Amino acid sequence: MNEVLNNIYTRRSIRKFKDQTIPADLISEVVKAGTYAPSGKNMQTFRFFVMQNADSILALQDVVGKGMENPSYTFYGTKALIIVACSKEDVNGVEDGSCALENMMLAAHSLGLGSCWINQLKYCGDKPEVAAYLDKIGLPEGRRVVGMLALGYADEDGTSHPRQEGLVTYLD
Ligand SMILES: Cc1cc2nc3c(=O)[nH]c(=O)nc-3n(C[C@H](O)[C@H](O)[C@H](O)COP(=O)(O)O)c2cc1C
């Protein structure tokens, strides 16, 4: 099997990370792969906000936990968090950002890193106290958070999910 397909078929969401710093060049390679995602009309609507400071990640985790009314909420001990956002005005912003997230998940896997899409800002990112915090840490006004990516060295294998029946229909 070629390397690209093998990488697609063996990627898993990782929800437990080692206490091991990710080299900066690997993080920038992952983000670069995100920027190379396709985008509607090549508008490149995705914007990437990279957090590596442990205290900053924990502080955001706390804000999101409060926003979700789940005090035990965690980002799985991630060593880096990449927030992907677009403008609320971008017609294809969510689609573009989703392609970027998938590119980054596959890039991470190919580089020996685990990752997991974290979606909670979709649900609580517009709550006033959460939105105010996102403003404070530097996300632009008028943003829509497409998703966050937890990134780190995997401390678990992840779960293999068999594909469901009937996903594909070939039409005449
Ligand atoms: C749109 C989207 C949102 C997701 N949100 C979360 C999330 O908030 N937390 C989480 O642990 N996993 C999240 N995931 C990961 C999925 O749970 C995971 O992809 C799915 O269980 C299949 O497992 P796999 O990625 O290992 O193939 C999300 C994935 C997608 C595509």
The ligand as an SDF file (V2000), in Angstrom:
LIG
                    3D

 31 33  0  0  0  0  0  0  0  0999 V2000
  -16.3370   17.3770   13.4110 C   0  0  0  0  0  0  0  0  0  0  0  0
  -15.6380   16.5460   14.4450 C   0  0  0  0  0  0  0  0  0  0  0  0
  -15.7490   16.8790   15.7650 C   0  0  0  0  0  0  0  0  0  0  0  0
  -15.0890   16.1240   16.7510 C   0  0  0  0  0  0  0  0  0  0  0  0
  -15.1280   16.5300   18.0430 N   0  0  0  0  0  0  0  0  0  0  0  0
  -14.4650   15.8300   18.9840 C   0  0  0  0  0  0  0  0  0  0  0  0
  -14.4220   16.2880   20.3290 C   0  0  0  0  0  0  0  0  0  0  0  0
  -14.9290   17.3430   20.6690 O   0  0  0  0  0  0  0  0  0  0  0  0
  -13.7580   15.5330   21.2290 N   0  0  0  0  0  0  0  0  0  0  0  0
  -13.1630   14.3540   20.8820 C   0  0  0  0  0  0  0  0  0  0  0  0
  -12.5930   13.7010   21.7530 O   0  0  0  0  0  0  0  0  0  0  0  0
  -13.1800   13.9050   19.6130 N   0  0  0  0  0  0  0  0  0  0  0  0
  -13.7850   14.6180   18.6530 C   0  0  0  0  0  0  0  0  0  0  0  0
  -13.7630   14.2040   17.3490 N   0  0  0  0  0  0  0  0  0  0  0  0
  -13.0870   12.9460   16.9890 C   0  0  0  0  0  0  0  0  0  0  0  0
  -14.1020   11.8590   16.6800 C   0  0  0  0  0  0  0  0  0  0  0  0
  -14.7120   11.4400   17.8690 O   0  0  0  0  0  0  0  0  0  0  0  0
  -13.3670   10.7200   15.9630 C   0  0  0  0  0  0  0  0  0  0  0  0
  -12.8890   11.1810   14.7250 O   0  0  0  0  0  0  0  0  0  0  0  0
  -14.2770    9.5060   15.7460 C   0  0  0  0  0  0  0  0  0  0  0  0
  -14.6230    8.9070   16.9680 O   0  0  0  0  0  0  0  0  0  0  0  0
  -13.6060    8.4540   14.8600 C   0  0  0  0  0  0  0  0  0  0  0  0
  -12.3800    8.0340   15.4330 O   0  0  0  0  0  0  0  0  0  0  0  0
  -11.0030    8.1690   14.6420 P   0  0  0  0  0  0  0  0  0  0  0  0
  -10.7240    9.6290   14.4420 O   0  0  0  0  0  0  0  0  0  0  0  0
   -9.9810    7.5210   15.5320 O   0  0  0  0  0  0  0  0  0  0  0  0
  -11.1540    7.4760   13.3340 O   0  0  0  0  0  0  0  0  0  0  0  0
  -14.3590   14.9620   16.3660 C   0  0  0  0  0  0  0  0  0  0  0  0
  -14.2410   14.6470   15.0130 C   0  0  0  0  0  0  0  0  0  0  0  0
  -14.8470   15.4320   14.0630 C   0  0  0  0  0  0  0  0  0  0  0  0
  -14.6430   15.1200   12.5970 C   0  0  0  0  0  0  0  0  0  0  0  0
  1  2  1  0
  2  3  1  0
  2 30  2  0
  3  4  2  0
  4  5  1  0
  4 28  1  0
  5  6  2  0
  6  7  1  0
  6 13  1  0
  7  8  2  0
  7  9  1  0
  9 10  1  0
 10 11  2  0
 10 12  1  0
 12 13  2  0
 13 14  1  0
 14 15  1  0
 14 28  1  0
 15 16  1  0
 16 17  1  0
 16 18  1  0
 18 19  1  0
 18 20  1  0
 20 21  1  0
 20 22  1  0
 22 23  1  0
 23 24  1  0
 24 25  2  0
 24 26  1  0
 24 27  1  0
 28 29  2  0
 29 30  1  0
 30 31  1  0
M  END
$$$$
